[in-house]
Amino acid sequence: MIERLPITRMGHRGDGIADGDNGPIYVPYALPGETAEVEEWPGHPDRRRLIAVEAPSAERIAAICPHFGVCGGCALQHWEHGRYRGWKRGLVVEAMEQAGLATAGVVDPLVDAHGEGRRRAVFHGWRRTHGVLEVGFAALRSHHVVAIDHCPVLAPSLAGAIEAAWAIAEALAGQGKPLDIQVTATESGLDVDVRGSGALPAARMAELARLAERHRLARLTRHGDLVAQRAPPVLTMGRAKVVLPPGAFLQATAAGEAALAALVAEHCGSARTVVDLFAGVGPFALRLAERAKITAADIDEDAVTALRNAAKTAGLKPIAAERRDLFQRPLLASELSRLDAVVFDPPRQGAEAQAREMARSKVPVVVAVSCNPATFARDARILVDGGYRLMRVTPVDQFLYSAHVEIVARFTRS
């Protein structure tokens, strides 16, 4: 059934919203002020597929990618940039206000940290039942793979990544399994980790090794196990060189990492002893160690090992890195109170248990880094209720054209 829906506002995920009789109806790729011609979306009763737009909004612009609207990777290439920036900052403001946090004079303008583009990507590979190989990104809210041959939001340093992903998927297509091919741009070349292929015979492994050489990959791994390596995949963080573990988590853009790290360093100020929680491979710890003694913790043993090795760089103050599950064993208030500052950068679920310990501590400065406005606001509310004052919040946009936004905030003990 075809419907005509007036779009009144933009949702948190970048969908246009129409007000239906039974609640909001979400229409991807529609903008406020437009009337959208839509059809039902099977399995999604509160969503509709956009067929056409009657009288496009004056804020609608041409998308930069021919795959936009089919590929699910970008949500907002079609929206005028100033309006998009205001909406993205508004995601942070709204989440804070819903948690009862003051925003006036606290939330900075949005920082553009797209830089040269994304330095890591996960390509999906799948051969359909009729034999057509598809390598690319998933369609919106679907397991269907949209085949691509280029992506304008990727950094130049990922040149060759799509071609390598197609070659790997072709080599493993006979396995009959969906593949995830994670590619990271490093200073040594492309670092690729393949997941989903299942057990492989020696001949197929040898074929992958030849493929890695042909595409000049720095390293190729399967589920973290080494297939071939031309050079250790290295990134510079501050003064240190970090050899990345296979499939390592990194900020999406180099500009994003630099912007977040600069804000973290600014907020830590003259602190001489700092703990970096959910530290990963050390993008904050390694830079902070140029002037402060660091304790770092993360659940990922490989990331902690990489950080320990990088911490041996000459000129850095000591970094004590440990593997620790901060969800099950948060640092206690008594441990935190001996420090000058705490930095925490949890995954999307936030760090509720750790926030409660921080709220009970006497550490003078807390710096929060988050990729989720809702869980950031929840954890910030815990800190404020514990006596901290929220001084400043900076939204950072390294996921251009998406609904994702990073946040850096500074709290001080009242």
N, C-alpha and C positions, 0 to 999 in steps of 0.2 A: 504494500500500500504506500502511495506517495503522499507526503505531507508537506505543508508550507509552514515553517516555524520562524517567528521573529526572535532573533538572538539579542539578548539583553545585556549580557556581561560575559567576562572571561573566567573560566574555572582555573583551579590550582594546577591542573595538568596541561593547560594551554588549549583546552577545548572551549568553543563557544557554548553558551548555556541559554536554553529556552525554558520558560516556565510552563510546565505541563500541568494537567489536572491532578496528577499523582506525585508531583514533585519535579525537580529539575531534570531536563533532558540534555544530554551532552552531545555536541556535534563537532567532531574534530574538523579543523581547517576552516571553520566559520568565525566571523568577527562580530563584535558588538555593533548593533545598528543595521545589520544585514537581515534580509529574509532568506532563509535557506530552504531549498527544495531537497527533501531527504527521503530515505527509505528505511525500512526496518533493518536492524542489525541482529541476525539470529544469535540467540544466547546472551544478548545484552539488552534487556528490556528498557533500561534507562538511557540508551545510546542510539544514535541514528547515523547512517552513512550519508555523507554529503553528495548530492547529485549535481546541483547547480546553485549559484547565488544570483538572486534577483537584486539588481541595483547594488553593486559592490560598495562597501564602505570606502570613504575617502582615505582611510588609513590602510587599505589593502595595497600591497606592492607586489611586484613580480618576484617569484622565488628564484634563488640562484642555482637551483639544482633541478634537472628534469625528472628526477626520481621523487621529488617532494610530493606528498599526498598519497604516495603508494608505499614507499619505504617508511618504516616507523621510526627512523632515527631522529628526525627533526619534527618539531611540532609547530614552529612559529616563523618560518622563513617569509611568510606572506604579510607580516604585520609591520607597519611603520616603526622604525627603530626607536624613536623617542617614546612612543606609547609602549612598546615592548619593554624598554628599560624601566619605565615607571611601574608597569605591572610586576616585573620581577622583583624590584625593591619592595613593592607592596606585599608580596608573599611573606617577606620577613616581618614587615610592620603588622600585618593582620595576625600572624601567628603569635607575636608578642602581645598584642592587645587582647587576644583571646585568653592568654595566660595571665592577664591583669598586670602586664609590665608597661611602664611608661616608655613612650617612643619619641616624644617631642624633644628635639635637640640631642637625641641619642643616636639615631640611625643615620649613617652617612649616605651620600649618593652611591649608587651602584658603581663598582669598579669593573671596567672592561678588562678581562684577563684572557681573552681568546688568543691573543698573540698571533703566532703563525698558524695556529690550529691544533687539533688533537694529535698528541704524540703516541697514543695507543688506541687500538681498536680490536674488537672481537668480531670476526667474520664467521658466519654460519655457512656450512656446506651440506647439501642434501641432494641426492639423486631421486627424482620423483619416480613413481611406479612405472611410468611410461618411458623412463630412461634419460630424461633431460636433467643435466647437472645444473644446480643453481648455487651460486656463492655470493653472499652479500649480507644484508641486514634483514631482520625480521620485519614483516609488515606490522602495522599498528594492531596491537592486541590479537596477535595471531602467530602461529608457528610457521606460517608460510614464509619462505625465504624469497626476498626480492633481489634478483640478480643485478649486480652493479659492475661497471667497469671503471668508475671513478667516483670520488666523493669530495666535494669542495670544502668540507670542514676539516679535512685531514691536513696535517702539517706537511710541508715539503720533505721533511725528514722521513716520512712514511712512503716516499716514492718507491714503487716496486712491491709494496705490501699486498695490494689487491692481486697483482699477477702471481705472486708467490702463493697466496691463499688459494687461488684457482688451481695452480699446479699441484699443491698438496691435496686438495679435495679430489682432483682427478686421479691422483695416485692411490687414494684410499677409497675411491667410490665403490670398489668391489666389496668392501666390508659391509655395505648396506646399513651403515649407522650414521646418524646425524653427527656432524663435527662442529666443534667450536675451535676456532683458530685465532688465538690471541697474538697480536703483533705489537711490539713496543719498539719505538725508535730510540736507539742508544748512540753514543758517540762512536761505537765500534761497528754499527750497522744494525740491521733488523734482528730482533730477538723474538723467536716464534715458539709458542707452546701449543701443542695440539691435544685436544681432549675429545674423547668419545669414540675412538677408532677400535677399541678392544684389542685383544692380543694379535700380534702381527708375526708372520713368519720371517726368518732371517733375510730372505730375498726381498721382501717388501721393505724391511728396515734399511737394507743396502740401497734400495731405490730412493728412499727418503734422504739418505745421506748424500747421494749424488745430486738430488734435487736441491738440497741446501747449498751445495757447492756451486751449482749452476746459477742460483739466484743470489749468490754471494751473501748468504745469511751469516750474521755473527754467530748465532747459535740456533739449533733446532732441538726441541725436547718434546717428549710425549708424556703427558701427565707428570711433568717434572723430571722425567728420566732422559738422560742425554742421548741424542741420536747423532749429532754432529756439531762441532764447534770450530770456527775459524779464529775467533778472538773472544775473550771474555766480554760480555755486554756491560759496558761501563757508563755511568752518568756522574757528572760533577755536582756535588752539593756543598756549597761554600768552598772551603779549601780541599775537601776530601773527594776522593774517587770511590764510588760505590759500585761493586760488582753485583748486579741484580740477581736474585734468585729467580728460577723459572716461574713465569706467571706472576711476578711481583706486582703489588699494588703501587700505583703512582698517581699523583694528581694528573688530571686529564691533559693539561697543557703545561709547557715549561713556564709560560707567563703566569699561569695560575699558581704553580708552586712558588715562584718568586714573589708574587704579590702576597700570598698567605704567609710565607716565611718572613717577609719584611714587616708585616703587621704584628706577627708574633714577637719578633725581636724588639720592635718599638714598644709593645705593651709590657714586655718583661723588663725593659729599661735597664737599670743598673743592678738587677738581681745577680747575686754571685752564686747562688745554689738554686738549681731549677730541676724539677722533675717533668719529664715528657711522657705522658701516658697515651697508649695506643700509638707508639712512636713509629711503627713500621720500619723502613730501612733508614730512617733518620733525617728526613728533609728539614726538620726543625732542630733536632738535637745536634746535628753536625754543625749547623750554623751558630747556634747558641753557644756551643763549646769553644768558640773563638774567644769568648770572654767570661764564661761561667762554667762551674763544675756541674755536670749533668748526671742525673739518674734517669734511665729510660726503661720502659716496660712495654711489652707487646705479647700477644698470645702466639704469634707466628714465629716458630723457632728459626726458620730459614731467614726471616727478616732480621731477627735479633743477631744471628750470626753475621750477616752482611754488615749490620751496624757496628758490631764489635770490631770487625776487620777494618772498616773504614775509620773507626775511632783511633787507630794507630797512626793516623796522619800527623806529621810533625807540626807543632805549633798549636795543637788543640789541647784544651784543658781536659781532665779525665772525664770519660763517659763510662758509667757502670750500667750495662744493659742486661736485663734479665727477661726470661720468658715467664709471663704471668698472665693468668686469665683474670682480667680486671672486672669481668661480670660476676664471677664467682668469688674472687679474692681481691676486692678493691684495696688500694692503699688506705690504711686507717688514718683517722684524724691525727693520732699521735705521731705517725710517721710524716705526715704532710706538714705539721706545725713547725717542724725543724727547718723548713725550707723558706726561701725568699719568694718563690713563684711556682705555680703549677700551670702546665700546658696540657690540655687534653683534646684529642681529635678522634672521637669514637666513630664507628660506622653508623649507618642510618638509624639504628635503633636507639642511638644516644647512649648515655652512661648514667642511668638513674642511681644505681647503687653507689657508684663512685662519687656522683654529685652529692649524695647524702653525707658521705664521709668528708668531702671538702667543706660542706656547709657547717660541719661540727668542728672544723679545724680552725687554726689561727693564722694560716698562711696569708700574708698580706695581699698578694696578687694572684688572681686566677685568670688564665687566658683560655677561652673556649674557641675551638674550631669545629665547625659542623657543616654537614651537607644536607641537613633536614631541618627546615624552620620549625616544624612541630615539636620534634624531640629537643631541639635547642631551647625552645621556649619553655618546655617542661623542666629541663635541667636548670635553666636560668632562674625559673621561679623557685626551685629548691634552694639555690644559692642565695637569692634575695631574701627568702623567708628565714634563712640561716644567719642573716645579718650583713650580707655582702651588698654593695651598691654597684649597679650596672652603669658603667661609665660611658661606654661607646660600643656600637655595633656597626660593622662594615660588611655589607653584602658584596660578594665577589662573583662575577659571571665568567666562568671558564667553560661552561657548557652552552655556547651560543646556540640560539634557536630552540632551546629545550626549556622544560619547566624546572630544571635543577639549578640550585643556587647555593654557593658556599657562604659561610658566615664566619667572621672573626670578631670576638667580643672580649672586652676587658672588664673585670670585676675587681673591686678593692674592698678590703675589710673596713666596715664603717667604724 
